Amino acid sequence: MSVVPVSVPPGQSVALDTSLSSSSPSSSVWDRLSQWASENKALVYTIAGVAVVVTGAGVVYYRSDPSRGAKGGDAGTEGKRKSKKERRKEKKQAELDKKEPQGKQVAETSNDAPSKSPTVEEEYDEIPDIKEESIGSLSGEERNQAAAKLKAAGNKAYGYKNYSKAIDLYGKAILCKPDPIYYSNRAACYNALGDWDQVVEDTTAALTLDSEYVKALNRRANAYEHLEKYSDALLDYTASCIIDAFRNEQSAQSVERLLKKVAEAKGKEIMATKEKKLPSPTFVANYLQSFRAKPPPEGLEETAELDDETGKGQIRLGLIAVGKKTSEGYEAAAKAFDRALELGDLGDHEAFALNMRGTFKYLRGDNQDALADLTKSTEIQPSLTQSFIKRASMHLELGNRQAAADDFEQATQQNQDDPDIYYHRAQLHFILGEFADAAKDYQKSIELDKDFIFSHIQLGVTQYKMGSIASSMATFRRCIKNFDKVPDVYNYYGELLLDQQKYQEAVEKFDTAVEMEKQTKPIGMNVLPLINKALALFQWKQEFQEAEKLCQKALIIDPECDIAVATMAQLLLQQGKVTEALKFFERAAELSRTEAEIVNALSYAEATRTQLDVQEKYPQLASRLQGMGGVGAMR
C-alpha cells in the first residue's frame, strides 16, 4: 500500500505544527515528522512489525498473507464446498444485510437465508426441543446435529429481526455445542437491541474459544465504544486489524477514531492542570528570528541611562535577556516584560511592552491573554505592524483564518512596505497549501528586503512544494552564494536534498550547518541540523545507533526540543523498542503548548501503548508481527 499525504483543509486548526504558522522554516523538520505520522496514523501502533520499503514514490507496506486469516464465521463456511443453490441464497442474504443500518448486519446467516417469509409455525416446526437437564442424554453426534439446526433457525429469526427468538435459539445451540460462532451470533442480537453489556459477555465467550475471531473482536469493540470504554475498544480494533492483515478499512478507521477520542479525553485532563511555560529555546529562537532584527526602540538602548527598577529599565533588561538565546535568557525576558507593565510609566513604549509580553504569553500557550495584549498594543500604536502580524499568527493557530487575513490587511494599511507582513502572510498561504500565493508574497518580501535569509529559504521550499525542483535548487544555490556564513541555508538545502534521496550531499550540508552553529552559537546552538542528520543516516543506511546518538546530543543541548523528542520516539519505534518509544511520545505530549498539539502527541502515545497491550494480551500476534521482519519508514 502506498501512502498518500494528508493535506490540511482550509479553516482547520493548524496547531499540530504551530511553529510553521509564525516561525522560520526550521519547523520543516517537525512538519516532515508530523507528515509521516499523519500518513501512518492507523498503522503506527504496529509499525515495529510491518515490513516497509522506502521508495521514490513513497512508503510501501509489504504485509504477510497469513495462512489463517479472519475467522470465516458465516454459517456453511465450515466443511465442504457450498452448492450453487446455497451460494445463491448466501448472495441474497448479503444483499439484505447491506440494507440494514451499520452495526446490525452482524449475524452469520449465509446459506440459511430463506427465499420467502414463512409463518412462525412453519419456520420452527422441526427445531429440536433442547433443555439443559436433558442435554446429557444426547450423543456427541446428536448434539452437533441439534446445534446446527438451532443455529440455522436462529439465523433465520435474526434475518426477520425476531431478536428475542434468535437469542433463545442460539442459547440452545450453545447448550449443545459451545461454539464461538453461536456466541458471536447471539451477541449480534444483543447488539441490535443495544444491550452492550450482553454483547461484551457473549463476544468475550466467543474469543475465549477463538482468540483470533475478527467478527467477535469488532463486535466487542463496538460495544465497548458504546459503553465509553475507549481504551478497551481501541485494543480490540487494533487486534482485529493485525489479524485481518490490515485489509479492513472500517476497522482501521475505527482505530484512528478511537485514538483521537482517548487522546482528546486525556488531553483535556492535561490542559486543566498544565503549567504554562515556555517551549524549548530552539522553538523560541525560531519564532523570534522569523521577524527581521531591529534595533531597540529609541531610549531603550543598552547604553541608555535607565534605572532597572523602572518599567523602561525592565524592558531593556528583557531585550538584553532575549539576545542570550538560552532557556534561562528567555525565562528572564518573559519576567522582565511582565514586570515592566506592572511598574508602568512606559510612555511611548507601552505598545512595544504589550507586544513583547503578548509574544511570550503566546509562546507559553496562553493565547487568550496574548491576544488581549496584542489587541491593546494595536489600539495604542497602530503603526506597530508587528502586533497585527503576531495576532494574525495566533488567529491562524486557533483556526480563525478570516481573522488572520483581516489582521494582515490592517497591517498593510499601516505600512504597505513592511516586508515582515508579506513574509508572514506567505506563511499563512503556505500552511493552507496555497503555494502560488505564498511564493508571490515571499518574493514581495525579498523585493522589500533582500537581506532577510528566511524569505529566500522559504521561497525555495515553496518552489519545491510546487514541483519546480530546478527553480528551488537554483534558489538555494543563490542562497549559499549570498549567505555562505549562515548555517540555516545549508540545513534547509540539505533537507531538500534528503527528500530527493541525495543522501551523501544532504549529510555534507548538515555537517556544514552543525560546524557553523558550533562556531557562531556555542551555547545556544540550533539543534535542527543534528536531528536532520539523524534522519538522513536512518533513511540512507539504517544507522539507528548513530541516529540515536545525534538525537541524544540534541537533547543534551536543548532538553525540551520537541522535534528531537519526536524524532527519538520514531527511531525507537522503528526498531521495535516500543516501551522506550512510549516514554518519548509521552514526553512530547508534556512539551506541547496547545491542546491540539497535546492531542496529536497523545494519539501516537496511545497507539504505542496499545501495541504493548496487544503484545501482552495476544502474544501470538506479537510474534506474527515480529515474523514480518518489520522496520518502519520515517519521512
HUHU-V454381 format. One record per residue. N is the residue number from 1. PHI is phi in whole degrees, 0 to 359 (999 if undefined). PSI is psi in degrees with one decimal (999 if undefined). OMEGA is omega as a letter, one per 30 degrees, with the letter a starting at -180 (* if undefined). Layout:
n | phi | psi | omega
N | PHI | PSI | OMEGA
N | PHI | PSI | OMEGA
This chain:
n | phi | psi | omega
1 | 999 | 118.9 | l
2 | 279 | 147.0 | a
3 | 261 | 133.2 | a
4 | 257 | 128.8 | l
5 | 301 | 146.8 | l
6 | 257 | 122.8 | a
7 | 272 | 160.9 | l
8 | 266 | 115.2 | a
9 | 290 | 149.6 | l
10 | 303 | 138.7 | l
11 | 93 | -17.7 | l
12 | 282 | 144.0 | l
13 | 301 | 135.6 | a
14 | 255 | 21.5 | a
15 | 292 | -10.7 | l
16 | 298 | -22.6 | l
17 | 218 | 66.1 | a
18 | 298 | -30.7 | a
19 | 299 | -29.6 | l
20 | 292 | -28.4 | a
21 | 289 | -17.6 | a
22 | 211 | -7.3 | a
23 | 256 | -176.3 | l
24 | 290 | 169.7 | a
25 | 291 | 6.1 | l
26 | 301 | -24.3 | a
27 | 289 | -4.2 | a
28 | 295 | -23.1 | l
29 | 296 | -49.6 | l
30 | 296 | -34.2 | l
31 | 302 | -45.0 | a
32 | 291 | -37.5 | l
33 | 294 | -43.3 | l
34 | 296 | -37.9 | l
35 | 298 | -44.9 | l
36 | 303 | -46.5 | a
37 | 295 | -41.0 | l
38 | 298 | -38.6 | a
39 | 288 | -16.0 | a
40 | 233 | 23.2 | a
41 | 309 | -50.9 | a
42 | 286 | -13.7 | a
43 | 247 | -10.4 | a
44 | 298 | -26.2 | a
45 | 290 | -15.8 | l
46 | 236 | 17.9 | a
47 | 298 | -28.0 | a
48 | 295 | -17.8 | a
49 | 245 | 11.7 | a
50 | 249 | 126.6 | a
51 | 288 | 129.6 | a
52 | 231 | 139.1 | l
53 | 239 | 128.1 | l
54 | 270 | 123.9 | l
55 | 234 | 171.4 | l
56 | 297 | -23.9 | a
57 | 271 | -6.3 | l
58 | 136 | -148.9 | a
59 | 251 | 128.6 | l
60 | 243 | 126.5 | l
61 | 264 | 129.3 | l
62 | 256 | 114.9 | a
63 | 253 | 145.4 | l
64 | 288 | 157.0 | l
65 | 253 | 89.1 | a
66 | 303 | 142.0 | l
67 | 294 | -25.0 | l
68 | 236 | 104.4 | a
69 | 276 | -148.8 | l
70 | 297 | 147.0 | l
71 | 299 | 125.8 | a
72 | 272 | 50.9 | a
73 | 305 | 1.4 | a
74 | 294 | 142.3 | l
75 | 300 | 138.1 | l
76 | 92 | -8.8 | a
77 | 281 | -20.4 | l
78 | 281 | 145.6 | l
79 | 84 | -140.0 | a
80 | 286 | 164.3 | l
81 | 295 | 141.4 | a
82 | 288 | 152.3 | l
83 | 284 | 168.0 | l
84 | 299 | -41.3 | l
85 | 298 | -41.9 | l
86 | 296 | -40.9 | a
87 | 294 | -35.8 | l
88 | 296 | -42.9 | l
89 | 296 | -39.9 | l
90 | 297 | -42.0 | l
91 | 298 | -41.7 | a
92 | 296 | -41.6 | l
93 | 295 | -38.5 | l
94 | 300 | -39.0 | l
95 | 295 | -38.2 | l
96 | 295 | -40.4 | a
97 | 299 | -38.1 | a
98 | 298 | -25.9 | a
99 | 278 | -13.4 | a
100 | 280 | 154.5 | l
101 | 301 | 152.0 | l
102 | 302 | 138.0 | a
103 | 95 | -11.9 | a
104 | 250 | -13.3 | l
105 | 273 | 69.6 | a
106 | 239 | -21.7 | a
107 | 283 | 141.9 | l
108 | 277 | 90.9 | a
109 | 263 | -34.9 | l
110 | 30 | -118.6 | a
111 | 286 | 0.1 | l
112 | 267 | 1.4 | a
113 | 296 | 129.7 | a
114 | 283 | 154.1 | l
115 | 271 | -17.5 | l
116 | 214 | 172.8 | a
117 | 261 | 99.2 | l
118 | 282 | 171.8 | l
119 | 286 | 164.0 | l
120 | 299 | -40.7 | a
121 | 298 | -45.5 | l
122 | 299 | -40.3 | a
123 | 293 | -38.6 | a
124 | 247 | 18.7 | a
125 | 301 | -43.6 | a
126 | 258 | 21.7 | l
127 | 287 | 131.4 | l
128 | 299 | 140.8 | l
129 | 271 | 94.9 | a
130 | 255 | 128.7 | l
131 | 232 | 148.5 | a
132 | 302 | -37.9 | a
133 | 285 | -18.5 | a
134 | 257 | -5.4 | a
135 | 296 | -29.1 | a
136 | 293 | -19.8 | a
137 | 277 | -8.4 | a
138 | 271 | 144.7 | l
139 | 286 | 168.5 | l
140 | 299 | -40.6 | l
141 | 294 | -41.1 | l
142 | 295 | -38.7 | l
143 | 297 | -45.4 | a
144 | 298 | -41.9 | l
145 | 295 | -43.6 | l
146 | 296 | -42.7 | a
147 | 299 | -41.8 | a
148 | 297 | -42.8 | l
149 | 294 | -42.2 | a
150 | 295 | -40.6 | l
151 | 295 | -41.5 | l
152 | 297 | -41.5 | l
153 | 294 | -38.6 | l
154 | 298 | -40.1 | l
155 | 300 | -41.8 | a
156 | 291 | -40.7 | l
157 | 299 | -40.6 | l
158 | 297 | -41.4 | a
159 | 300 | -31.3 | l
160 | 269 | 8.5 | l
161 | 64 | 24.4 | l
162 | 269 | 74.7 | a
163 | 293 | -36.6 | a
164 | 296 | -42.4 | l
165 | 295 | -41.6 | l
166 | 297 | -40.6 | l
167 | 300 | -42.7 | l
168 | 296 | -43.1 | a
169 | 293 | -44.3 | l
170 | 297 | -36.3 | l
171 | 299 | -40.7 | l
172 | 290 | -35.8 | l
173 | 298 | -38.3 | l
174 | 294 | -35.9 | l
175 | 300 | -38.8 | l
176 | 286 | -40.6 | a
177 | 206 | 100.8 | l
178 | 298 | 109.9 | a
179 | 229 | 136.4 | a
180 | 302 | -32.7 | l
181 | 294 | -39.6 | a
182 | 295 | -43.4 | l
183 | 297 | -42.5 | a
184 | 294 | -38.4 | l
185 | 293 | -38.5 | l
186 | 294 | -36.2 | l
187 | 298 | -34.1 | l
188 | 298 | -36.7 | l
189 | 294 | -45.3 | l
190 | 296 | -34.6 | l
191 | 300 | -45.3 | l
192 | 296 | -29.6 | l
193 | 271 | -5.2 | a
194 | 75 | 19.8 | l
195 | 268 | 82.7 | a
196 | 291 | -32.6 | l
197 | 295 | -39.8 | l
198 | 290 | -33.4 | l
199 | 300 | -45.8 | l
200 | 298 | -42.3 | a
201 | 297 | -46.4 | a
202 | 286 | -38.5 | l
203 | 292 | -33.4 | l
204 | 296 | -39.7 | l
205 | 296 | -41.2 | l
206 | 298 | -42.1 | a
207 | 286 | -23.9 | l
208 | 295 | -33.9 | l
209 | 276 | -30.8 | l
210 | 213 | 97.7 | a
211 | 291 | -12.5 | a
212 | 249 | 27.4 | a
213 | 279 | 100.7 | a
214 | 298 | -44.0 | a
215 | 298 | -39.8 | l
216 | 294 | -39.4 | l
217 | 299 | -45.0 | a
218 | 294 | -38.4 | l
219 | 293 | -42.3 | l
220 | 293 | -39.1 | l
221 | 300 | -42.8 | l
222 | 298 | -40.8 | l
223 | 294 | -43.9 | l
224 | 301 | -40.1 | a
225 | 296 | -40.9 | l
226 | 295 | -30.4 | l
227 | 276 | 4.2 | a
228 | 62 | 27.1 | l
229 | 264 | 73.8 | a
230 | 292 | -36.5 | a
231 | 295 | -39.4 | l
232 | 294 | -41.6 | l
233 | 297 | -42.2 | a
234 | 298 | -41.5 | l
235 | 299 | -45.1 | a
236 | 293 | -43.1 | l
237 | 295 | -36.4 | l
238 | 296 | -47.9 | l
239 | 300 | -39.8 | l
240 | 300 | -44.2 | l
241 | 299 | -42.4 | a
242 | 294 | -48.0 | a
243 | 299 | -39.8 | a
244 | 274 | 11.9 | l
245 | 55 | 32.5 | l
246 | 64 | 21.6 | a
247 | 276 | -19.2 | a
248 | 269 | 102.4 | a
249 | 296 | -34.8 | a
250 | 296 | -41.0 | l
251 | 294 | -40.2 | l
252 | 298 | -41.1 | l
253 | 294 | -34.4 | l
254 | 296 | -39.6 | l
255 | 301 | -47.1 | a
256 | 298 | -42.6 | a
257 | 297 | -43.0 | a
258 | 287 | -34.9 | l
259 | 304 | -43.3 | a
260 | 294 | -41.9 | a
261 | 298 | -47.5 | a
262 | 297 | -44.0 | a
263 | 294 | -40.2 | a
264 | 296 | -41.5 | l
265 | 297 | -45.2 | l
266 | 289 | -34.1 | l
267 | 298 | -40.2 | l
268 | 295 | -38.2 | l
269 | 296 | -42.0 | a
270 | 294 | -44.4 | a
271 | 297 | -31.8 | a
272 | 294 | -28.0 | a
273 | 242 | 0.5 | a
274 | 291 | 132.3 | l
275 | 284 | 132.5 | l
276 | 283 | 116.1 | l
277 | 216 | 162.4 | a
278 | 290 | 146.7 | l
279 | 286 | -169.2 | a
280 | 297 | 153.1 | l
281 | 300 | -28.3 | l
282 | 298 | -46.2 | l
283 | 297 | -48.4 | a
284 | 299 | -45.9 | a
285 | 298 | -42.0 | a
286 | 295 | -36.8 | l
287 | 293 | -49.9 | a
288 | 296 | -37.6 | a
289 | 281 | -2.5 | l
290 | 283 | -6.4 | l
291 | 253 | 141.5 | a
292 | 298 | 136.8 | a
293 | 294 | 135.0 | l
294 | 228 | 151.7 | l
295 | 292 | 158.2 | l
296 | 302 | 149.7 | l
297 | 304 | 149.3 | a
298 | 305 | 129.5 | a
299 | 98 | -8.3 | l
300 | 244 | 15.3 | l
301 | 298 | 158.7 | a
302 | 298 | -26.5 | a
303 | 271 | -6.8 | a
304 | 294 | 144.6 | a
305 | 276 | 97.5 | a
306 | 228 | 141.3 | l
307 | 283 | 127.3 | a
308 | 297 | -21.6 | a
309 | 267 | 24.9 | l
310 | 246 | 165.6 | l
311 | 301 | -46.0 | a
312 | 294 | -37.3 | l
313 | 296 | -35.9 | l
314 | 290 | -36.0 | l
315 | 299 | -45.2 | a
316 | 298 | -43.6 | l
317 | 300 | -38.3 | l
318 | 296 | -42.4 | a
319 | 294 | -38.7 | l
320 | 296 | -41.2 | a
321 | 295 | -38.4 | l
322 | 301 | -38.9 | a
323 | 296 | -17.1 | l
324 | 286 | -25.3 | l
325 | 57 | 38.0 | l
326 | 237 | 165.4 | l
327 | 301 | -44.3 | l
328 | 295 | -38.1 | l
329 | 296 | -43.9 | a
330 | 293 | -37.5 | l
331 | 297 | -42.6 | l
332 | 295 | -38.2 | l
333 | 296 | -45.0 | a
334 | 301 | -43.2 | l
335 | 294 | -38.4 | a
336 | 294 | -41.7 | l
337 | 291 | -35.8 | l
338 | 298 | -46.8 | a
339 | 295 | -37.1 | a
340 | 301 | -43.7 | a
341 | 285 | -26.1 | l
342 | 292 | -42.7 | a
343 | 288 | -34.1 | l
344 | 73 | -157.9 | a
345 | 55 | 49.7 | a
346 | 264 | -12.6 | l
347 | 59 | -130.5 | a
348 | 290 | -6.3 | a
349 | 262 | 6.5 | a
350 | 296 | -44.1 | a
351 | 298 | -39.6 | l
352 | 294 | -41.8 | l
353 | 297 | -41.2 | l
354 | 296 | -38.3 | l
355 | 300 | -46.9 | a
356 | 288 | -39.8 | l
357 | 295 | -41.3 | l
358 | 298 | -36.3 | l
359 | 299 | -47.9 | a
360 | 286 | -28.0 | l
361 | 293 | -40.7 | l
362 | 300 | -44.5 | a
363 | 295 | -27.8 | l
364 | 283 | -12.2 | a
365 | 92 | 12.4 | l
366 | 265 | 71.1 | a
367 | 294 | -40.6 | a
368 | 295 | -44.6 | l
369 | 294 | -35.5 | l
370 | 296 | -43.2 | l
371 | 298 | -38.7 | l
372 | 296 | -43.8 | l
373 | 297 | -44.8 | a
374 | 291 | -35.0 | l
375 | 297 | -44.2 | l
376 | 296 | -37.4 | l
377 | 299 | -43.0 | l
378 | 293 | -31.7 | l
379 | 289 | -39.2 | a
380 | 286 | -42.3 | a
381 | 219 | 82.1 | a
382 | 301 | -24.5 | a
383 | 289 | -12.9 | l
384 | 279 | 80.7 | a
385 | 297 | -24.4 | a
386 | 302 | -31.0 | l
387 | 293 | -38.9 | l
388 | 295 | -41.7 | a
389 | 295 | -46.0 | a
390 | 295 | -38.2 | l
391 | 295 | -35.8 | l
392 | 299 | -42.3 | l
393 | 299 | -39.6 | l
394 | 292 | -42.1 | l
395 | 300 | -40.3 | l
396 | 295 | -42.5 | l
397 | 298 | -33.6 | l
398 | 276 | 2.6 | l
399 | 86 | 10.4 | a
400 | 260 | 82.7 | a
401 | 295 | -40.9 | a
402 | 295 | -41.1 | l
403 | 297 | -37.9 | l
404 | 297 | -45.5 | l
405 | 298 | -39.4 | l
406 | 297 | -39.2 | l
407 | 295 | -40.6 | l
408 | 296 | -36.8 | l
409 | 295 | -43.0 | l
410 | 296 | -37.1 | l
411 | 296 | -42.8 | a
412 | 293 | -30.4 | l
413 | 293 | -31.2 | l
414 | 281 | -40.2 | a
415 | 202 | 94.4 | a
416 | 286 | -5.3 | l
417 | 255 | 14.5 | l
418 | 276 | 111.0 | a
419 | 295 | -24.9 | l
420 | 297 | -31.8 | l
421 | 301 | -47.9 | a
422 | 287 | -34.7 | l
423 | 297 | -47.9 | a
424 | 284 | -30.1 | l
425 | 293 | -34.7 | l
426 | 298 | -36.9 | l
427 | 299 | -40.1 | l
428 | 301 | -49.1 | l
429 | 299 | -40.2 | a
430 | 299 | -47.7 | a
431 | 298 | -36.4 | a
432 | 275 | 4.4 | l
433 | 78 | 14.3 | a
434 | 266 | 71.5 | a
435 | 292 | -35.0 | l
436 | 296 | -44.1 | l
437 | 293 | -37.6 | l
438 | 298 | -47.0 | a
439 | 300 | -38.7 | l
440 | 297 | -43.9 | a
441 | 288 | -36.5 | l
442 | 298 | -40.7 | l
443 | 296 | -39.8 | l
444 | 297 | -40.8 | l
445 | 299 | -40.0 | l
446 | 293 | -40.2 | l
447 | 299 | -36.4 | a
448 | 279 | -26.6 | l
449 | 203 | 98.3 | a
450 | 281 | -6.6 | a
451 | 268 | -1.3 | l
452 | 271 | 107.6 | a
453 | 299 | -36.2 | a
454 | 290 | -24.7 | l
455 | 296 | -41.5 | l
456 | 294 | -46.4 | a
457 | 300 | -48.4 | a
458 | 290 | -29.7 | l
459 | 297 | -44.2 | l
460 | 298 | -41.4 | l
461 | 296 | -41.5 | a
462 | 295 | -43.0 | l
463 | 301 | -39.7 | l
464 | 297 | -44.0 | l
465 | 298 | -31.1 | a
466 | 280 | -5.6 | a
467 | 91 | 3.1 | l
468 | 271 | 71.5 | a
469 | 299 | -44.3 | a
470 | 298 | -43.6 | l
471 | 296 | -41.1 | a
472 | 298 | -47.7 | l
473 | 297 | -37.2 | l
474 | 295 | -40.3 | l
475 | 299 | -42.9 | a
476 | 289 | -34.7 | l
477 | 295 | -37.9 | l
478 | 294 | -37.4 | l
479 | 299 | -44.4 | a
480 | 296 | -35.7 | l
481 | 291 | -42.7 | a
482 | 270 | -21.4 | a
483 | 229 | 51.8 | a
484 | 291 | -11.3 | l
485 | 256 | 7.5 | a
486 | 258 | 115.0 | a
487 | 297 | -30.0 | a
488 | 301 | -35.2 | a
489 | 300 | -47.6 | a
490 | 292 | -36.8 | a
491 | 298 | -49.1 | a
492 | 280 | -27.9 | l
493 | 295 | -40.2 | l
494 | 299 | -37.1 | l
495 | 299 | -44.3 | a
496 | 293 | -37.7 | l
497 | 296 | -39.4 | l
498 | 298 | -41.6 | l
499 | 298 | -28.1 | l
500 | 270 | 5.8 | l
501 | 64 | 28.0 | l
502 | 268 | 72.9 | a
503 | 296 | -45.9 | a
504 | 301 | -47.7 | l
505 | 296 | -39.7 | a
506 | 298 | -47.2 | a
507 | 298 | -39.6 | l
508 | 300 | -42.1 | l
509 | 294 | -40.8 | l
510 | 295 | -40.5 | l
511 | 298 | -41.7 | l
512 | 298 | -43.5 | l
513 | 297 | -41.4 | l
514 | 298 | -46.8 | a
515 | 298 | -41.5 | l
516 | 296 | -40.0 | l
517 | 298 | -41.9 | l
518 | 298 | -40.6 | a
519 | 286 | -40.3 | a
520 | 270 | -29.9 | a
521 | 222 | 68.7 | a
522 | 299 | -28.0 | a
523 | 267 | -52.8 | a
524 | 253 | 47.6 | a
525 | 293 | 150.0 | l
526 | 284 | 123.9 | a
527 | 271 | -1.3 | a
528 | 300 | -39.3 | l
529 | 299 | -34.4 | l
530 | 296 | -43.7 | a
531 | 293 | -41.5 | l
532 | 298 | -39.7 | l
533 | 295 | -37.3 | l
534 | 300 | -44.4 | l
535 | 297 | -40.4 | a
536 | 296 | -44.8 | a
537 | 294 | -35.0 | l
538 | 294 | -50.0 | a
539 | 293 | -35.4 | a
540 | 281 | -54.1 | a
541 | 237 | 5.2 | a
542 | 55 | 38.4 | l
543 | 276 | 76.6 | a
544 | 299 | -43.7 | a
545 | 298 | -46.7 | l
546 | 293 | -38.5 | l
547 | 297 | -41.7 | l
548 | 297 | -42.0 | l
549 | 301 | -40.8 | l
550 | 294 | -41.0 | l
551 | 294 | -39.1 | l
552 | 296 | -38.4 | l
553 | 296 | -42.5 | l
554 | 299 | -38.4 | a
555 | 285 | -24.4 | l
556 | 292 | -42.2 | l
557 | 290 | -42.9 | a
558 | 224 | 85.9 | a
559 | 300 | -21.1 | a
560 | 252 | 22.1 | l
561 | 284 | 108.2 | a
562 | 297 | -31.8 | a
563 | 293 | -42.0 | l
564 | 296 | -41.1 | l
565 | 296 | -45.7 | a
566 | 296 | -40.5 | l
567 | 296 | -43.9 | l
568 | 298 | -41.1 | l
569 | 300 | -44.4 | a
570 | 293 | -41.3 | l
571 | 300 | -43.7 | l
572 | 295 | -39.8 | l
573 | 296 | -38.4 | l
574 | 300 | -30.6 | a
575 | 268 | 3.3 | a
576 | 79 | 12.0 | l
577 | 273 | 70.0 | a
578 | 293 | -41.5 | a
579 | 298 | -43.9 | l
580 | 293 | -39.7 | l
581 | 299 | -40.1 | a
582 | 302 | -41.4 | a
583 | 299 | -38.7 | a
584 | 286 | -35.8 | l
585 | 297 | -41.0 | l
586 | 293 | -36.0 | l
587 | 295 | -38.5 | l
588 | 299 | -38.5 | l
589 | 295 | -39.6 | l
590 | 297 | -35.6 | a
591 | 278 | -11.9 | a
592 | 293 | 147.5 | a
593 | 268 | -39.0 | a
594 | 243 | 165.9 | l
595 | 299 | -40.7 | a
596 | 298 | -39.9 | l
597 | 293 | -39.4 | l
598 | 297 | -44.6 | l
599 | 299 | -40.8 | l
600 | 300 | -48.9 | a
601 | 294 | -40.6 | a
602 | 292 | -29.6 | l
603 | 302 | -43.8 | a
604 | 283 | -31.3 | l
605 | 296 | -44.1 | a
606 | 292 | -36.9 | l
607 | 299 | -42.4 | l
608 | 292 | -41.9 | l
609 | 298 | -38.5 | l
610 | 295 | -37.1 | l
611 | 300 | -42.1 | l
612 | 297 | -41.5 | l
613 | 296 | -39.6 | l
614 | 297 | -43.6 | a
615 | 297 | -34.5 | a
616 | 283 | -43.2 | a
617 | 277 | -32.3 | a
618 | 234 | 72.6 | a
619 | 301 | -28.3 | l
620 | 293 | -28.0 | l
621 | 286 | -37.5 | l
622 | 299 | -44.9 | a
623 | 293 | -32.9 | l
624 | 295 | -43.0 | l
625 | 296 | -44.6 | l
626 | 298 | -32.8 | l
627 | 293 | -19.9 | l
628 | 285 | -9.1 | l
629 | 69 | 35.7 | a
630 | 274 | 140.0 | l
631 | 232 | 152.4 | a
632 | 270 | 177.5 | l
633 | 246 | 133.3 | l
634 | 249 | 126.4 | a
635 | 257 | 999 | *
